[in-house]
């Protein structure tokens, strides 16, 4: 659907030019929710503008369904741009919620009855049917962001691009905004490309993710597939942090880090291993989270027992990722 090939972009400054993107590559499959994550200054917004055809890269290509958008002009470029919609949080303050959503359809010349039906469907999708006659200033930040998503979806684009869609939205309302983007994929078949500095956004809705750092791609891949990858930077960003004291570690023969994915693994794998091999597996750090509807845990376990190696091997054979971290801890002073 979207292919970014070796895209680089610099901006002039009073000193040396600012390099925003360095040979960035990514592939966004049709029907995916794809996340680009990274801290401020990583290049996320510049990449979003290049994909949205709002910026021309210095080098490289952005392709939609294999077509290099930089080679298009005139009507072909306008037609291609209609296939991609950008979630713009700036609403028209003098127009109602329904009026804002209708604006793109008016520009397309859609007839009144059909336009009203389309607006009603979209407001239902974003959960704002009752707010149709309200003005943007009467809404919360999260509700306004959902209106912006509905407006972006009005012309039924193939691709929806959302640059930091939960910016300045509180945690509770952020979930509603992300749910709307997920529904756009599930119910309208849209491909969603979003950028965010917030790992929680990627955990909630993204199928695939790319980590940018100083304009370069550090890592890319399927979110769940990366969680068990040793040394994965994305896994480190998305999984619960592991915190514990030296005193906690000193009580055990060894400590290991374990990543468990799925209901069965999270709920039963560790207790079953402990009972089967007569060992003690105590959680001394980490925690539990969700990736979409899938529960995922990263625990640091304190391990005691003669058959500990067999227990850990059994856990790994059933899909968990087990990383040995420290040994002989009971012989080390706290």
Helices and strands as residue ranges (DSSP letters): E 2-11, E 18-28, E 33-37, H 44-51, E 59-64, E 67-68, G 69-71, H 74-82, E 84-86, H 97-107, H 112-125, G 129-131, G 136-138, H 141-153, E 159-163, H 171-188, E 191-196, H 199-205, E 208-213, E 216-222, H 223-226, H 233-238, H 246-249, E 254-261, H 263-264, I 265-269, H 270-277, E 280-291, E 294-304, H 308-317, E 321-327, G 329-331
